Amino acid sequence: MKKHLLFLGAPGAGKGTQAELLSQTYSYLHLSTGELLRKEIEMNTILGMQVKDIMNKGELVSDELVLKIVKQNLDNNKKGWILDGYPRNLSQANSLNKVLTEINQPLEVVFYLDIPEEVLIKRLLLRGRKDDTEETIRTRVDIYKKTTEPLIQYFKDLSLLEYIDADRDLKTISSDIELKMA
């Protein structure tokens, strides 16, 4: 059973949902970078204060800082773990691989939740969030395509990539993921 997992896919592809289900089933640590950053802020750690200052200015948290927080959470983890929403670009992927090698917890499988763009847009609009207008969704999908899609080939070249058809029901997707973890 593979224990070091990464979920890739466009916003709304179901990464968080699938990662959460898997983490509950196998008691794996589920690391969503957004949640990690919020947790650091809540706990008022030194890193959290740095993150809060950056976010209050409306800036993006640096790759180094995010990686430091991810490493800190993985360092003493003896169970499995699931990364969700990180890395977002090739630079982050290279840095992450170095850190995972250092702590002797290499990535074992990358699940790419593949979903047609129009299905994705409908799904996100149904979610009903205030910031989910068709225009903002299309912008996020475009940013994803430019920055994150190159990771698909990167992980494919490392023989880590598993395609998951995310345009199906929740249970079928989960079963497919579990089969590919074995």
Sequence and secondary structure as in RCSB ss.txt:
>XXXX:A:sequence
MKKHLLFLGAPGAGKGTQAELLSQTYSYLHLSTGELLRKEIEMNTILGMQVKDIMNKGELVSDELVLKIVKQNLD
NNKKGWILDGYPRNLSQANSLNKVLTEINQPLEVVFYLDIPEEVLIKRLLLRGRKDDTEETIRTRVDIYKKTTEP
LIQYFKDLSLLEYIDADRDLKTISSDIELKMA
>XXXX:A:secstr
   EEEEEE TTSSHHHHHHHHHHHHT EEEEHHHHHHHHHHTT HHHHHHHHHHHTT    HHHHHHHHHHHHT
T  S EEEES   SHHHHHHHHHHHHHTT    EEEEEE  HHHHHHHHHHHT TT  HHHHHHHHHHHHHHTTH
HHHHHHHTT EEEEE SS HHHHHHHHHHHH 
